[in-house]
Amino acid sequence: MAQLKCDYLVVGAGAVGMAFVDTLLDESADATVIMVDNRHQPGGHWNDAYPFVRLHQPSHFYGVASSDLGQKRVDAQGFNAGFYELATGPEVQAYFERVMRERFLPSGRVQYFPMTEFEGGTTFRQVLSGATREVTVHGRVVDSTFLRTSVPSRHTRGYRVETGVTCIAPNALPTTAADFDHYCILGAGKTAMDTCVWLLETGVEPSRMHWVCPRRSWMINREVTQGSLDFFEQSIGGFARQLEALAKATSVEDAFDRLEACGFMLRIDPDRRPEMFHYATISPGEVDCLRRIENVIEAGRVQSIGPEGLRMQSGKAIAMPAGTLYVDCTASAVDFGSSAEKPVFEDGLITIQPVRMPNPCLSASIAAYVEVHYDDDLRRNQLCKVVSLPDDEAGFIRSTLGNMVNQVIWSFEPELVEFVTNNRLDAFGAAVRDADKSNPAHVAILEKMGEFSQAALQNLQTLVEL
């Protein structure tokens, strides 16, 4: 076999790895890349996603910076009506495959090895042949898998399923649902919400559904995520209202009360205070749909599922109807409760982590730009301070503070600011840049942002310490 050599050995060809390489190709005139991934095609966890999955966020600022995803169409029907399109799972898979085939490989600077396992150092093993390849890396290894994305079809369940019980990942739901009379959805996150909405949309009566919800979740109102001039009041205005809420909050709990009052945050049950926040994004219409489910089980986590029903970790037994299909939605996407962080830039290694939550693609793109345009890792890490993953209300406050601190640091680097603002993945920066200064509504929103930005930053620091 020919000797393999490159400047960057990128581990993972999912959204994060693809976004890094895409920016590297634009910002460096001659950097060469080898990408290795254990799946059969680019796209990472999207290859394992359930068939009715869609992006949480508008398509027009997801993916890689150089290539549009979708047509910035406004949906006319369904729960996303009136908002920008959300790409389906197959659309996202096709997008990343197209980027690889039409941009990366034709550049002559990228080699791609699917169906491989990275074995550490600079070595990978080709799964089908068993051949081990050693790569001479002149620059660095780039780990785009640090967050260890988990999806229901691949993760290990944290409970036991006894003989005679059918428990599936949501991937199998469209081909299995018709054989059952009742459905029990396990999990409190966005996958569970998507599954519940899909069942209700396809005509299942709420009375035939049970939903095991160990924790209730705060969610971002999709209305504030549109990120464009056409939705300036909703998105940039929503950000301004967020800043005002955070500037005036007297506690973490008060901050969320204010964020809910201004329409930035949503919850399903207005009488139950959520404990969880994972940046799930949802439309008000979906919330109304989920409120139809009355059989919500809030008794902690499941220990086992047997023919009679559920056994909870607390020891409580919950009977379930005969003919119940259990749908496992307990994969946590990423480990939101983890505090594990490390420097993005180290000698011989780049570990891509969030520097702008909740957009992993933009974070990866920024890391690539900083790698090319700055000379030492001390400065690179100052510009790419890791923003922690939130698990609850306090975690959101920390993450928002991290975003704002990074924004302040970047403001002293005009070329970096220009790169981020002009990056397709930062739709909000472009909307602020292009605001109509002759439009009184736009001017009022920009003035509100200016009025509350510094106060919000200072108050977030106080709230983090409470």
C-alpha positions as CSV (number, residue, x, y, z in Angstrom):
1,M,0.0,0.0,0.0
2,A,1.1,3.5,-0.7
3,Q,2.5,5.5,2.2
4,L,-0.2,7.9,3.5
5,K,0.7,11.4,4.5
6,C,-1.2,14.6,5.1
7,D,-1.2,17.8,7.1
8,Y,-4.4,17.0,9.0
9,L,-5.8,13.6,9.9
10,V,-9.4,14.3,10.7
11,V,-11.2,11.7,12.8
12,G,-14.9,11.7,11.9
13,A,-16.8,12.7,8.8
14,G,-19.9,14.0,10.6
15,A,-21.1,17.6,10.6
16,V,-18.3,18.8,12.8
17,G,-15.5,17.2,10.9
18,M,-17.0,18.3,7.6
19,A,-17.4,21.9,8.7
20,F,-13.8,22.0,9.9
21,V,-12.4,20.6,6.7
22,D,-14.6,22.9,4.5
23,T,-13.2,26.0,6.2
24,L,-9.6,24.7,6.2
25,L,-9.8,24.2,2.4
26,D,-10.8,27.9,2.0
27,E,-8.5,29.4,4.5
28,S,-5.3,27.4,3.7
29,A,-4.0,27.4,0.2
30,D,-2.3,24.0,0.3
31,A,-3.3,22.0,3.5
32,T,-3.9,18.3,2.8
33,V,-6.4,16.2,4.7
34,I,-7.1,12.5,5.4
35,M,-10.6,11.9,6.8
36,V,-11.4,8.6,8.5
37,D,-14.9,7.5,9.7
38,N,-16.5,4.3,10.9
39,R,-19.6,4.8,8.8
40,H,-20.1,4.0,5.2
41,Q,-20.7,7.6,4.0
42,P,-20.3,11.1,5.4
43,G,-22.8,12.6,7.7
44,G,-22.0,11.0,11.1
45,H,-25.0,10.2,13.3
46,W,-27.4,11.4,10.5
47,N,-26.8,8.0,8.9
48,D,-28.4,6.3,12.0
49,A,-31.2,8.8,12.6
50,Y,-34.9,7.8,12.7
51,P,-36.7,8.4,9.4
52,F,-39.0,11.2,10.5
53,V,-36.2,13.3,12.1
54,R,-35.7,16.9,11.0
55,L,-33.3,19.6,12.0
56,H,-34.2,21.5,15.1
57,Q,-32.9,24.7,13.5
58,P,-33.5,26.3,10.1
59,S,-31.5,24.6,7.3
60,H,-29.9,27.7,6.0
61,F,-27.3,27.9,8.8
62,Y,-26.4,24.2,9.2
63,G,-23.8,22.2,7.5
64,V,-20.6,23.5,6.0
65,A,-19.9,27.2,5.4
66,S,-19.3,27.0,1.6
67,S,-22.5,25.0,0.6
68,D,-26.1,26.0,1.1
69,L,-28.5,23.5,2.7
70,G,-32.0,23.9,1.4
71,Q,-33.5,26.8,-0.4
72,K,-34.4,29.1,2.5
73,R,-38.1,28.2,1.8
74,V,-40.7,29.0,4.4
75,D,-42.9,26.1,5.2
76,A,-46.6,26.5,4.4
77,Q,-48.0,23.5,6.3
78,G,-47.5,21.5,9.4
79,F,-46.2,22.5,12.8
80,N,-43.3,24.4,11.2
81,A,-45.7,26.5,9.1
82,G,-44.5,30.1,8.8
83,F,-40.9,29.3,9.6
84,Y,-37.9,28.4,7.5
85,E,-37.6,24.8,6.3
86,L,-36.1,22.1,8.5
87,A,-34.1,19.6,6.4
88,T,-35.1,15.9,6.8
89,G,-32.6,13.2,7.7
90,P,-32.3,12.0,4.1
91,E,-31.8,15.6,2.9
92,V,-28.9,16.1,5.4
93,Q,-27.3,12.8,4.4
94,A,-27.5,13.7,0.7
95,Y,-26.1,17.1,1.5
96,F,-22.9,15.8,3.2
97,E,-22.4,13.1,0.6
98,R,-22.6,15.8,-2.1
99,V,-20.1,18.1,-0.3
100,M,-17.7,15.2,-0.1
101,R,-18.2,14.1,-3.7
102,E,-18.4,17.6,-5.3
103,R,-16.1,19.7,-3.2
104,F,-13.7,17.8,-1.0
105,L,-12.5,15.0,-3.2
106,P,-12.3,17.1,-6.4
107,S,-10.0,19.5,-4.6
108,G,-7.3,16.9,-4.7
109,R,-6.4,17.8,-1.1
110,V,-8.7,15.4,0.7
111,Q,-8.6,11.7,1.0
112,Y,-11.6,9.9,2.5
113,F,-11.6,6.5,4.2
114,P,-15.1,5.3,5.2
115,M,-15.6,2.1,7.2
116,T,-12.5,2.6,9.2
117,E,-11.8,2.6,12.9
118,F,-9.3,5.2,14.3
119,E,-7.0,3.3,16.7
120,G,-5.2,6.2,18.2
121,G,-2.0,8.0,17.4
122,T,-1.9,8.3,13.6
123,T,-3.2,4.8,12.9
124,F,-6.5,3.5,11.5
125,R,-7.9,0.1,10.6
126,Q,-10.0,-0.6,7.6
127,V,-13.0,-2.6,8.9
128,L,-13.7,-4.9,6.0
129,S,-10.1,-5.8,5.1
130,G,-8.6,-5.6,8.5
131,A,-5.7,-3.7,7.1
132,T,-4.0,-1.2,9.4
133,R,-2.7,2.0,7.9
134,E,-0.2,4.4,9.5
135,V,-0.4,8.0,8.5
136,T,2.5,10.5,8.5
137,V,0.9,13.7,9.8
138,H,2.8,16.9,9.3
139,G,0.4,19.0,11.2
140,R,-2.2,17.6,13.6
141,V,-4.8,15.0,14.3
142,V,-8.2,16.6,14.5
143,D,-10.7,14.8,16.8
144,S,-14.2,15.8,15.7
145,T,-15.8,13.0,17.8
146,F,-15.1,14.4,21.3
147,L,-18.8,14.9,22.1
148,R,-19.5,11.3,21.3
149,T,-22.9,11.8,19.8
150,S,-25.4,9.0,20.8
151,V,-28.6,8.1,18.9
152,P,-31.2,5.5,19.9
153,S,-30.3,3.0,17.2
154,R,-26.8,2.7,18.4
155,H,-26.7,3.4,22.2
156,T,-26.8,0.9,25.0
157,R,-30.1,1.0,26.9
158,G,-29.9,1.7,30.6
159,Y,-32.7,-0.7,31.5
160,R,-33.6,-4.4,31.0
161,V,-36.2,-5.6,28.5
162,E,-37.7,-9.0,29.4
163,T,-38.9,-11.8,27.1
164,G,-42.2,-11.1,25.5
165,V,-41.7,-7.3,25.3
166,T,-41.2,-5.4,22.1
167,C,-38.9,-2.4,22.5
168,I,-37.6,-0.6,19.4
169,A,-35.6,2.4,18.4
170,P,-37.8,5.1,16.7
171,N,-36.1,4.1,13.5
172,A,-38.4,1.0,13.3
173,L,-41.5,2.8,14.3
174,P,-43.0,3.5,10.9
175,T,-42.8,-0.2,9.9
176,T,-43.9,-1.5,13.4
177,A,-46.5,0.8,14.8
178,A,-49.5,-0.7,12.9
179,D,-49.0,-4.0,14.7
180,F,-49.7,-2.5,18.2
181,D,-52.6,-0.9,20.0
182,H,-50.7,1.2,22.6
183,Y,-47.4,3.0,22.6
184,C,-45.0,3.9,25.5
185,I,-42.3,6.4,24.6
186,L,-39.3,6.4,26.9
187,G,-37.2,9.5,27.3
188,A,-37.7,13.2,27.9
189,G,-35.6,14.8,25.1
190,K,-36.2,16.0,21.6
191,T,-36.2,12.5,20.1
192,A,-39.1,11.5,22.4
193,M,-40.9,14.7,21.5
194,D,-40.5,14.1,17.8
195,T,-41.7,10.5,18.3
196,C,-44.8,11.6,20.2
197,V,-45.6,14.3,17.6
198,W,-45.2,11.8,14.7
199,L,-47.6,9.3,16.3
200,L,-50.2,12.0,17.0
201,E,-49.8,13.4,13.4
202,T,-50.4,9.9,12.0
203,G,-53.7,9.6,13.8
204,V,-52.9,7.9,17.1
205,E,-55.3,9.0,19.8
206,P,-53.5,10.5,22.9
207,S,-55.3,8.0,25.1
208,R,-53.3,5.2,23.4
209,M,-50.0,6.7,24.4
210,H,-47.9,6.8,27.6
211,W,-44.8,9.0,27.9
212,V,-42.1,8.2,30.4
213,C,-40.6,11.6,31.3
214,P,-38.0,11.4,34.0
215,R,-37.4,15.2,33.7
216,R,-39.4,18.0,32.1
217,S,-37.5,20.2,29.6
218,W,-37.2,23.8,28.8
219,M,-37.1,24.4,25.1
220,I,-36.2,27.3,22.8
221,N,-39.1,28.8,20.8
222,R,-38.3,28.1,17.1
223,E,-39.7,31.5,16.3
224,V,-36.6,33.2,17.7
225,T,-34.1,31.0,15.8
226,Q,-35.0,32.1,12.2
227,G,-31.9,34.2,11.8
228,S,-32.6,36.5,8.8
229,L,-33.7,40.0,7.8
230,D,-37.1,38.6,6.9
231,F,-37.6,37.5,10.5
232,F,-35.6,40.3,12.1
233,E,-38.2,41.1,14.8
234,Q,-38.6,37.5,15.7
235,S,-35.0,36.4,15.8
236,I,-32.9,39.5,16.5
237,G,-35.7,41.0,18.5
238,G,-35.9,37.7,20.4
239,F,-32.2,38.0,21.1
240,A,-32.6,41.5,22.3
241,R,-35.5,40.4,24.6
242,Q,-33.2,37.6,25.9
243,L,-30.5,40.1,26.8
244,E,-33.0,42.3,28.6
245,A,-34.3,39.3,30.6
246,L,-30.8,38.2,31.5
247,A,-29.8,41.7,32.5
248,K,-32.8,42.1,34.9
249,A,-32.9,38.6,36.4
250,T,-32.4,38.3,40.1
251,S,-31.8,34.6,40.1
252,V,-31.4,31.7,37.6
253,E,-35.0,30.8,38.2
254,D,-36.1,34.4,37.6
255,A,-34.1,34.4,34.4
256,F,-36.1,31.5,33.0
257,D,-39.4,33.0,34.2
258,R,-38.5,36.2,32.2
259,L,-37.3,34.2,29.2
260,E,-40.6,32.4,29.1
261,A,-42.6,35.6,29.6
262,C,-40.8,37.2,26.6
263,G,-41.5,34.2,24.4
264,F,-37.9,33.0,24.2
265,M,-38.4,29.8,26.2
266,L,-41.3,27.3,26.1
267,R,-42.4,24.4,28.2
268,I,-45.1,21.8,27.8
269,D,-46.8,21.8,31.1
270,P,-47.3,25.3,32.5
271,D,-47.9,23.9,36.0
272,R,-44.7,21.8,36.1
273,R,-41.3,23.5,36.3
274,P,-38.8,21.9,34.0
275,E,-35.5,20.6,35.4
276,M,-33.7,20.1,32.1
277,F,-32.3,22.3,29.3
278,H,-30.5,20.8,26.3
279,Y,-31.1,23.5,23.7
280,A,-34.0,21.5,22.2
281,T,-35.8,23.8,19.8
282,I,-39.5,23.5,19.1
283,S,-42.5,25.3,17.6
284,P,-45.5,26.5,19.6
285,G,-47.6,24.2,17.5
286,E,-45.6,21.2,18.5
287,V,-46.0,22.2,22.2
288,D,-49.7,22.4,21.8
289,C,-49.7,18.9,20.2
290,L,-47.6,17.4,23.0
291,R,-50.0,18.9,25.6
292,R,-52.7,16.5,24.3
293,I,-50.8,13.6,25.9
294,E,-52.3,13.1,29.4
295,N,-50.6,9.8,30.3
296,V,-47.3,11.3,31.3
297,I,-45.3,9.1,33.7
298,E,-43.0,11.2,36.0
299,A,-41.6,8.6,38.3
300,G,-37.9,8.7,37.5
301,R,-36.0,6.3,35.2
302,V,-37.0,2.8,34.1
303,Q,-35.2,-0.2,35.5
304,S,-36.9,-2.9,33.5
305,I,-39.8,-3.6,31.2
306,G,-41.8,-6.7,31.6
307,P,-45.0,-8.2,30.2
308,E,-47.0,-6.4,32.9
309,G,-45.4,-3.0,32.5
310,L,-42.7,-0.9,33.9
311,R,-40.5,-1.3,36.9
312,M,-38.9,2.0,37.9
313,Q,-35.5,2.5,39.5
314,S,-37.3,3.6,42.6
315,G,-39.0,0.2,42.8
316,K,-42.4,1.5,41.8
317,A,-44.3,-0.8,39.4
318,I,-46.5,0.8,36.7
319,A,-48.9,-1.4,34.8
320,M,-49.2,-0.9,31.1
321,P,-51.9,-2.1,28.6
322,A,-51.5,-5.3,26.8
323,G,-50.2,-4.9,23.3
324,T,-48.0,-1.9,24.2
325,L,-45.0,-1.1,21.9
326,Y,-42.1,0.5,23.8
327,V,-40.1,3.1,21.9
328,D,-36.6,3.8,23.3
329,C,-35.7,7.5,23.0
330,T,-33.3,7.5,26.0
331,A,-30.1,8.2,24.1
332,S,-28.8,11.6,25.3
333,A,-27.4,12.9,21.9
334,V,-24.3,14.1,23.8
335,D,-23.3,13.9,27.4
336,F,-24.9,17.1,28.6
337,G,-24.1,16.3,32.2
338,S,-20.4,16.0,31.5
339,S,-18.0,18.6,32.6
340,A,-15.1,17.0,30.7
341,E,-13.3,19.7,28.6
342,K,-9.8,20.1,27.3
343,P,-8.0,22.7,25.3
344,V,-9.1,22.8,21.7
345,F,-5.5,23.2,20.5
346,E,-2.6,21.1,21.8
347,D,0.7,19.9,20.4
348,G,-0.2,17.6,17.5
349,L,-4.0,17.6,18.3
350,I,-7.1,19.7,17.7
351,T,-10.1,18.6,19.8
352,I,-13.2,20.4,18.3
353,Q,-15.5,21.5,21.1
354,P,-18.3,24.2,21.3
355,V,-17.1,27.8,21.2
356,R,-20.5,29.0,20.1
357,M,-23.4,27.1,21.5
358,P,-25.6,25.6,20.2
359,N,-24.1,25.5,16.7
360,P,-21.4,22.8,16.5
361,C,-20.8,23.4,12.8
362,L,-20.0,27.1,13.4
363,S,-17.7,26.1,16.3
364,A,-15.8,23.8,14.0
365,S,-15.5,26.4,11.2
366,I,-14.1,28.9,13.7
367,A,-11.6,26.4,15.0
368,A,-10.3,25.8,11.4
369,Y,-10.0,29.6,10.8
370,V,-8.1,30.2,14.0
371,E,-5.8,27.2,13.3
372,V,-4.8,28.7,10.0
373,H,-4.5,32.4,10.9
374,Y,-2.9,32.4,14.3
375,D,0.6,31.2,15.1
376,D,0.6,29.8,18.6
377,D,-1.7,27.6,20.6
378,L,-1.8,29.9,23.6
379,R,-3.5,32.6,21.5
380,R,-5.6,30.1,19.6
381,N,-7.0,28.7,22.9
382,Q,-7.7,32.2,24.1
383,L,-9.8,32.8,21.0
384,C,-11.5,29.4,21.3
385,K,-12.6,29.1,24.9
386,V,-14.8,26.0,25.3
387,V,-18.4,26.8,26.1
388,S,-19.8,24.2,28.5
389,L,-22.7,21.9,27.6
390,P,-25.8,22.8,29.7
391,D,-27.9,20.2,31.5
392,D,-30.2,22.4,33.4
393,E,-31.2,26.1,34.0
394,A,-27.8,26.9,35.6
395,G,-26.1,25.2,32.7
396,F,-27.8,27.5,30.3
397,I,-26.6,30.5,32.2
398,R,-23.0,29.3,32.1
399,S,-23.3,28.5,28.4
400,T,-24.8,31.9,27.5
401,L,-22.0,33.6,29.5
402,G,-19.4,31.5,27.6
403,N,-20.9,32.6,24.3
404,M,-20.8,36.3,25.3
405,V,-17.3,36.1,26.7
406,N,-16.0,34.6,23.5
407,Q,-17.9,37.3,21.5
408,V,-16.1,40.0,23.6
409,I,-12.7,38.4,23.0
410,W,-13.3,38.1,19.3
411,S,-14.3,41.8,19.1
412,F,-10.6,42.7,19.4
413,E,-9.8,40.7,16.3
414,P,-11.4,42.5,13.3
415,E,-10.5,39.9,10.8
416,L,-12.0,37.1,12.9
417,V,-15.1,39.2,13.5
418,E,-15.4,39.6,9.7
419,F,-15.0,35.9,9.1
420,V,-17.7,35.0,11.7
421,T,-20.1,37.6,10.6
422,N,-19.8,36.6,6.9
423,N,-19.9,32.9,7.7
424,R,-23.1,31.3,6.4
425,L,-23.3,29.3,9.6
426,D,-23.7,32.6,11.6
427,A,-27.1,33.8,10.3
428,F,-27.7,36.0,13.2
429,G,-24.5,38.0,12.8
430,A,-25.4,38.6,9.1
431,A,-28.9,39.7,10.1
432,V,-27.5,42.3,12.5
433,R,-24.9,43.4,10.0
434,D,-27.6,43.9,7.3
435,A,-30.2,45.6,9.5
436,D,-32.1,48.4,7.8
437,K,-30.9,51.5,9.6
438,S,-33.8,53.4,8.1
439,N,-36.3,51.0,9.6
440,P,-37.5,52.3,13.0
441,A,-38.3,48.7,14.2
442,H,-34.8,47.5,13.3
443,V,-33.2,50.5,14.9
444,A,-35.2,50.0,18.1
445,I,-34.1,46.4,18.3
446,L,-30.4,47.3,17.8
447,E,-30.7,50.0,20.4
448,K,-32.2,47.5,22.9
449,M,-29.3,45.1,22.2
450,G,-26.8,47.9,22.9
451,E,-28.7,48.9,26.0
452,F,-28.7,45.5,27.6
453,S,-25.6,43.6,26.3
454,Q,-23.1,44.8,28.9
455,A,-25.6,44.6,31.7
456,A,-26.5,41.0,30.7
457,L,-22.9,40.0,30.6
458,Q,-22.3,41.4,34.1
459,N,-25.4,39.9,35.5
460,L,-24.7,36.5,34.0
461,Q,-21.4,36.5,35.9
462,T,-23.3,37.2,39.1
463,L,-25.9,34.5,38.4
464,V,-23.2,31.9,37.7
465,E,-21.8,32.5,41.2
466,L,-25.2,32.3,43.0
